[in-house]
Amino acid sequence: MSETAAKSGAPGPFDSDDEPPAGSGPLAFLRVFGPGLITGASDDDPSGIATYSQAGAQYGYGLEWTLLFSWPLMCAIQEISARIGRVTGRGIAGNLKRAYPRSLVFTLIGLLLVANTINLGADLGAMAAALKLLIGGPLWLLIGVFAVLSTALEIFVSYKRYASILKWLALSLLSYVAVAFAVKVPWGDVAWNLVAPSMKFDVGTLTVVVAVLGTTISPYLFFWQASEEAEEVEDDPKAQALRRSPDQAKAAFKRIRIDTYLGMALSNAVALFIVIATAATLHAHGVTNIQTSSQAAEALKPVAGPPVFFIFAIGIVGTGLLAVPVLAGSGAYAVGEVLGWTTGLDRKWNKAKRFYAVIAVATLVGGLINFSGLDPIKALFWSAVINGVVAVPVMVMMMHMTSHRKIMGDFILSPGLRIAGWLATAVMAAAAIGMFATMAMAGGG
C-alpha cells in the first residue's frame, strides 16, 4: 500500500456489523478464504517440504508433535498480522516506519529481503529439479520458465484474478495427503507420538526442531498477510480501514479468524502428512539422509512406487508456484512501504514500477543463486539464520504496536490474543537461541 493507503474522511458505508457483501451462490462460502489461506499454503513451500521430509526420514514419527504444538502459535501471530493490515489499512512495514527508528526498520527489512531472495531461489531450484525428474530437460531452462511465469503473473494479472489463482494452487497441497494414504501407515503409532511426544536433546534433534519451528513461523508470512489484508481494503471500494470504519470490525475480525485458523490448520496438517508419509516410507526403509524436496521425491520412487513419487513431485511444483510469488511479494511490500512507494498487486505495472521492479529483481537474483556455485543447502541454512534474527524483534514490535491506541485505535488486542502472541514470540526467541546454541555445539564438536 502507498503512504495514503488508509482511506480517510467519510463515515463507513454500512450501518450493520457486516463487511461488504461477498456475493451468493453454492460456492459463496469459499470467499471467506483469502490472505490467511494463501499465507498458510505458501508456508508449505519446497524448502519447507524438505524440512518436513528430513524430520520424517530421520526421526520417523518422533517429531510430528512439533506441528501440533506450533499451530496455535501460528494462528495467534498471523491473526495479529492480519489485524494490523485490516485495522490500519497499511502493512507491517508501513506501520513499523511510523513507530520505530528508521535505521532499525531499514536493517530488518533489508535482512528480510535477503532471506526471502535466498529462500525464493531455493524454491525455484527445487521446482525445476522436481519437474526435471518428471519430464527431463535442462535445469537452467526450467528455473527460467518458473521465474518468468511467476513474475509475469504478479505484474500483469489483476489482483482479484491472481488471488483466485493462488487459492486454487493451494489445492496442490492435498497431494501430500494423498501420498500418506497411498502408503502403509501405522496410524496407531502416529496418534501415540502426536499426543505423547518424546525426543532426545542432542544437537541433531534440536536442529530439526528449530528448523520446523522456523519454517512454520516465518517473518515473510507476517508481512504478506498484513499487506494482503490492506490490499483487500484498497481493492474493494466499499471497504475501509477499520480505524476509519469501525462498524465493519465485527464481520472483518470474524472472517480474519476463520480464514487464518483454517489456513494455518491446512498448512500444519499438510506438513504433518509429509512427515507421516516420509516416516512410513523412507525412515522405515533406512533412508534418513534427505536434504532437499527433490531428493525426497526421488528416494520415494524405489520405496513407495512411481505413483507416490509422481504425486510428491507434482506437489513440489504446485507449492512452489504458490510460494515464490508470496516470497517476492512480501519483500516488495516491505521495501515499498518503508520507502513510501506506491505498492499493491492491484496496481497496473506502470503505476507501481518500483514495487514490481523489486519483485522482478528478487526473482531474478533468486534464480541466479542456483548458478552461483553457492551450496543450496548452506544458502537455506543462512536464510534460516537470518529469519531467526528478524522474526523475534519484528514479533516484539508487532506485539507492542497492537497494544497501543495510537496505531490500533479502539482495536487493541484482547488479553487472550495478547497472551498467545507473546507466547509465540517467546517460543520463537527460544528457537532462535536454540538455533545459535546448536550451531555452537556443532562447531565445537
C-alpha positions in Angstrom: 0.0 0.0 0.0 1.1 3.6 -0.5 1.5 6.2 2.1 -2.1 7.2 1.6 -3.4 3.7 1.5 -5.5 4.1 4.7 -8.8 5.6 3.5 -9.9 8.6 5.3 -12.8 11.0 5.6 -16.3 9.8 5.2 -18.1 7.5 7.6 -18.3 3.8 6.8 -20.8 2.8 4.1 -22.6 0.3 6.2 -24.9 0.6 9.1 -24.6 -3.0 10.2 -21.8 -5.1 11.6 -21.2 -6.7 8.2 -18.3 -6.2 5.8 -19.2 -5.6 2.1 -21.3 -8.4 0.8 -19.3 -11.2 -0.7 -21.9 -12.5 -3.1 -24.1 -15.6 -3.2 -24.3 -19.0 -4.7 -23.3 -22.5 -3.8 -19.6 -21.6 -3.6 -20.1 -18.3 -1.9 -18.7 -19.7 1.4 -15.3 -20.1 -0.3 -15.0 -16.3 -0.4 -14.2 -16.2 3.3 -10.8 -17.8 2.3 -8.3 -15.1 1.4 -4.9 -13.9 2.7 -4.9 -16.5 5.6 -5.4 -19.4 3.2 -2.7 -18.2 0.8 -0.3 -17.4 3.6 -0.8 -20.8 5.3 -0.5 -22.7 2.0 2.7 -20.8 1.0 4.3 -21.9 4.2 4.5 -25.4 2.8 6.9 -24.3 0.1 9.6 -26.7 -1.4 12.1 -25.6 1.2 9.5 -26.4 3.9 8.8 -29.7 2.3 12.5 -30.5 2.5 12.5 -29.7 6.3 9.4 -31.9 7.0 10.8 -34.7 4.8 14.0 -34.6 6.7 12.1 -34.7 10.0 10.1 -37.8 8.9 13.0 -39.6 7.2 15.5 -39.1 10.1 13.2 -39.3 13.1 10.2 -41.2 11.9 7.1 -40.1 13.8 9.1 -38.8 16.8 8.9 -35.1 15.8 5.3 -34.8 14.5 4.2 -33.2 17.8 6.0 -30.0 16.7 3.3 -29.3 14.1 0.5 -29.7 16.6 2.4 -27.5 19.1 3.1 -24.7 16.6 -0.4 -24.5 15.2 -2.0 -22.2 17.9 1.2 -20.1 17.9 1.0 -19.6 14.1 -2.7 -18.8 14.4 -2.1 -16.1 17.0 0.8 -14.3 15.3 -0.9 -14.5 11.8 -4.2 -13.2 13.2 -2.3 -10.3 14.8 -0.6 -9.6 11.5 -3.9 -9.6 9.6 -5.5 -7.3 12.2 -2.7 -4.8 11.7 -3.4 -4.7 8.0 -7.2 -4.6 8.3 -7.3 -2.0 11.1 -4.7 0.4 9.8 -5.0 -0.1 6.0 -1.2 -0.5 5.9 1.2 -3.4 6.0 3.5 -4.2 8.9 6.5 -2.3 7.3 4.4 0.8 6.8 3.4 0.8 10.5 6.9 0.0 11.8 8.2 3.0 9.9 5.9 5.2 11.9 6.7 3.8 15.3 10.4 2.9 15.3 13.7 4.4 14.3 14.3 4.2 10.5 17.7 2.7 10.8 16.3 -0.3 12.8 13.4 -0.8 10.4 15.6 -0.5 7.3 18.0 -3.1 8.8 15.2 -5.5 9.5 13.6 -5.0 6.1 17.0 -5.5 4.3 17.6 -8.7 6.2 14.0 -9.9 5.3 14.6 -9.2 1.6 17.9 -11.1 1.7 16.4 -14.1 3.4 13.3 -14.1 1.1 15.6 -13.9 -2.0 17.7 -16.9 -0.9 14.5 -18.9 0.0 12.9 -17.9 -3.3 16.0 -19.1 -5.2 16.0 -22.4 -3.3 12.3 -22.9 -4.2 12.8 -22.2 -7.9 15.7 -24.7 -7.9 13.5 -27.3 -6.1 10.6 -26.8 -8.5 12.9 -27.2 -11.5 14.6 -30.3 -10.1 11.2 -31.9 -9.4 9.9 -31.2 -12.9 13.2 -32.4 -14.4 12.6 -35.7 -12.5 9.2 -35.9 -14.2 9.8 -34.7 -17.8 13.5 -34.2 -18.1 15.0 -31.1 -19.7 17.8 -28.7 -18.8 17.6 -27.3 -15.2 18.5 -23.8 -16.2 15.6 -23.6 -18.6 13.1 -24.9 -16.1 14.3 -22.4 -13.5 14.0 -19.6 -16.0 10.5 -20.7 -17.0 9.3 -20.8 -13.4 10.9 -17.4 -12.6 9.4 -15.7 -15.7 5.9 -17.3 -15.2 5.8 -16.2 -11.5 6.9 -12.7 -12.2 4.6 -12.2 -15.2 1.6 -13.4 -13.1 2.3 -10.9 -10.4 2.9 -8.0 -12.7 0.3 -8.4 -15.4 -2.6 -10.3 -13.8 -5.2 -8.3 -11.8 -5.1 -8.7 -8.1 -8.5 -10.4 -7.8 -7.7 -12.9 -10.5 -4.2 -13.5 -9.2 -5.6 -14.1 -5.6 -8.0 -16.6 -7.1 -5.1 -18.4 -8.9 -3.2 -18.7 -5.6 -6.3 -20.1 -3.8 -6.6 -22.8 -6.4 -2.9 -23.6 -6.3 -3.5 -24.3 -2.6 -5.2 -27.5 -3.7 -1.8 -28.8 -4.7 -1.1 -29.4 -1.0 -3.7 -32.2 -1.0 -1.2 -34.2 -3.0 0.7 -34.9 0.3 -2.5 -36.1 2.0 -2.9 -38.5 -0.9 0.7 -39.7 -0.5 0.2 -40.5 3.2 -2.9 -42.6 2.3 -1.3 -44.3 -0.6 1.3 -45.9 1.6 1.0 -48.3 4.6 1.0 -46.2 7.7 0.8 -47.5 11.3 -1.8 -44.9 12.4 -1.7 -46.1 16.0 1.9 -45.1 16.2 1.1 -41.8 14.5 -1.6 -41.0 17.1 0.6 -42.0 20.1 3.5 -39.9 19.0 1.2 -36.9 18.4 -0.2 -36.9 22.0 2.7 -38.5 23.9 5.9 -37.0 22.3 9.4 -38.0 23.2 12.6 -36.5 21.9 16.3 -36.7 22.5 18.1 -33.4 23.4 21.0 -33.9 21.1 22.3 -31.5 18.5 20.7 -33.2 15.5 17.2 -33.4 17.1 17.3 -29.8 18.4 18.4 -28.6 15.0 15.5 -30.2 13.2 13.0 -29.0 15.9 14.3 -25.4 15.5 14.1 -25.8 11.7 10.5 -26.9 11.9 9.5 -24.0 14.1 11.4 -21.6 11.9 9.7 -22.9 8.9 6.2 -22.7 10.3 6.6 -19.3 11.9 8.5 -17.1 9.4 8.7 -13.3 9.0 7.7 -13.2 5.4 4.3 -14.7 6.3 3.7 -11.8 8.8 4.4 -9.1 6.1 2.5 -10.9 3.4 -0.7 -11.4 5.3 -0.8 -7.9 6.7 -0.2 -6.4 3.3 -2.8 -8.5 1.6 -5.4 -7.5 4.2 -4.5 -3.9 3.4 -4.7 -4.7 -0.3 -8.2 -6.2 0.2 -9.2 -2.9 1.7 -7.7 -0.9 -1.2 -9.2 -3.3 -3.8 -12.8 -3.1 -2.5 -14.3 0.4 -2.9 -16.9 -0.4 -0.2 -14.3 -1.5 2.4 -12.4 0.9 4.7 -9.6 0.5 7.2 -11.3 -0.3 10.5 -9.9 2.7 12.3 -12.0 4.8 9.8 -15.0 2.5 9.6 -15.3 0.6 12.9 -18.8 -0.7 12.0 -17.1 -3.2 9.7 -15.0 -4.6 12.5 -17.2 -7.5 13.8 -17.6 -9.2 10.5 -14.0 -8.4 9.4 -12.5 -10.0 12.6 -14.7 -13.0 12.3 -13.6 -13.5 8.6 -10.0 -13.0 9.5 -10.1 -15.5 12.4 -11.8 -18.2 10.2 -9.5 -17.6 7.3 -6.4 -17.5 9.4 -7.1 -20.5 11.6 -8.2 -22.7 8.7 -5.2 -21.5 6.6 -2.8 -22.4 9.3 -4.6 -25.7 10.0 -4.2 -26.6 6.3 -0.5 -25.6 6.5 0.3 -27.7 9.5 -1.9 -30.6 8.5 -0.1 -30.9 5.2 3.3 -30.7 6.9 2.2 -33.4 9.3 1.2 -35.6 6.4 4.6 -35.0 4.8 6.3 -36.2 8.0 4.0 -39.2 8.2 4.5 -40.2 4.5 8.3 -39.9 4.7 8.4 -41.7 8.1 6.3 -44.6 6.8 8.4 -45.0 3.6 11.9 -43.5 3.8 12.6 -43.9 7.6 11.0 -47.4 7.6 13.5 -48.4 4.8 16.5 -46.8 6.4 16.7 -43.8 4.1 17.5 -41.0 6.5 19.8 -38.5 4.7 17.3 -36.2 3.0 18.3 -32.5 2.4 16.1 -31.3 -0.5 12.5 -31.9 -1.5 13.5 -33.3 -4.9 15.8 -35.8 -3.0 12.8 -36.9 -1.0 10.7 -37.4 -4.2 13.5 -39.3 -5.9 14.0 -41.5 -2.8 10.3 -42.4 -2.7 10.3 -43.9 -6.1 12.0 -47.2 -5.3 10.5 -47.4 -1.9 6.8 -46.4 -2.5 6.5 -46.8 -6.2 6.1 -44.5 -9.2 2.6 -43.2 -8.4 3.6 -41.9 -5.0 6.8 -40.4 -6.5 4.8 -38.7 -9.2 2.3 -37.2 -6.7 5.0 -36.0 -4.4 7.0 -34.3 -7.2 3.9 -32.6 -8.7 3.2 -31.3 -5.2 6.6 -29.6 -5.1 5.9 -27.8 -8.4 2.4 -26.7 -7.2 3.5 -25.4 -3.8 6.5 -23.6 -5.4 4.2 -21.8 -7.8 2.2 -20.6 -4.8 5.2 -19.8 -2.5 7.6 -18.0 -4.9 5.2 -15.0 -5.6 4.5 -14.7 -1.8 8.2 -14.6 -1.0 8.8 -12.0 -3.7 5.7 -10.0 -3.0 6.2 -9.8 0.8 9.7 -8.4 0.3 8.4 -5.9 -2.3 5.6 -4.7 0.0 8.0 -4.3 2.9 10.5 -2.3 0.8 7.8 -0.2 -0.8 6.0 0.7 2.4 9.2 1.7 4.1 10.4 3.9 1.2 6.9 5.4 0.6 6.4 4.0 -2.8 3.1 3.2 -4.5 2.6 -0.5 -3.8 0.0 -3.2 -4.5 -0.7 -6.1 -6.8 -3.9 -4.3 -7.8 -1.9 -1.5 -9.4 -1.1 -1.5 -13.1 2.6 -2.2 -13.7 3.3 1.4 -14.9 1.7 2.8 -11.8 3.9 1.0 -9.4 7.1 0.4 -11.4 9.5 0.3 -8.4 7.3 -2.1 -6.5 7.2 -4.5 -9.4 10.9 -4.0 -10.0 11.7 -5.3 -6.6 9.6 -8.4 -7.4 11.3 -8.9 -10.7 14.8 -8.4 -9.4 14.3 -10.6 -6.3 13.0 -13.4 -8.5 15.9 -12.9 -11.0 18.5 -12.9 -8.3 16.9 -15.9 -6.6 17.1 -17.8 -9.9 20.7 -16.9 -10.4 21.7 -18.1 -7.0 21.2 -21.6 -8.4 24.1 -21.0 -10.8 26.4 -19.1 -8.4 28.2 -22.1 -7.1 26.7 -21.5 -3.7 25.7 -24.7 -1.9 21.9 -24.5 -1.8 21.8 -26.3 1.5 24.2 -23.8 3.1 22.2 -21.0 1.5 19.0 -22.2 3.0 20.8 -22.6 6.4 21.8 -19.0 6.3 18.3 -18.0 5.2 17.0 -19.7 8.3 19.6 -17.9 10.5 18.6 -14.5 9.0 14.9 -15.3 9.6 15.7 -16.3 13.2 17.4 -12.9 13.6 14.5 -11.0 12.0 11.5 -12.8 13.4 11.9 -12.1 17.1 12.4 -8.3 17.0 9.6 -8.0 14.4 7.2 -10.0 16.6 8.1 -7.9 19.7 7.4 -4.7 17.7 4.2 -6.1 16.4 3.0 -7.0 19.9 4.0 -3.5 21.1 2.1 -1.8 18.2 -1.1 -3.8 18.6 -1.3 -2.9 22.3 -1.3 0.9 21.6 -4.3 3.0 20.6 -2.0 5.4 18.6 -1.8 2.7 16.0 -4.8 0.4 16.5 -7.3 2.9 17.8 -10.1 1.1 19.6 -8.9 -2.2 18.2 -6.0 -3.1 20.6 -5.6 -6.8 21.2 -7.8 -8.7 23.6 -6.0 -10.1 26.7 -6.3 -13.7 25.3 -4.8 -12.8 21.9 -2.1 -10.7 23.6 -1.0 -13.6 25.8 -1.0 -16.0 22.8 1.0 -13.5 20.7 3.6 -13.1 23.4 3.8 -16.8 23.9 4.5 -17.3 20.2 7.2 -14.6 20.5 8.8 -16.3 23.5 8.8 -19.6 21.6 10.5 -18.1 18.6 13.0 -16.3 20.8 13.8 -19.7 22.4 14.0 -21.3 18.9 16.5 -18.5 17.8 18.6 -19.1 20.9 18.4 -22.8 20.3 19.5 -22.3 16.7 22.6 -20.4 17.7 23.3 -22.9 20.6 23.1 -25.9 18.2 25.4 -24.0 15.8 27.9 -23.5 18.6 27.7 -27.1 19.7 28.0 -28.4 16.2 31.0 -26.1 15.6 32.6 -27.2 18.9 32.0 -30.9 18.0 
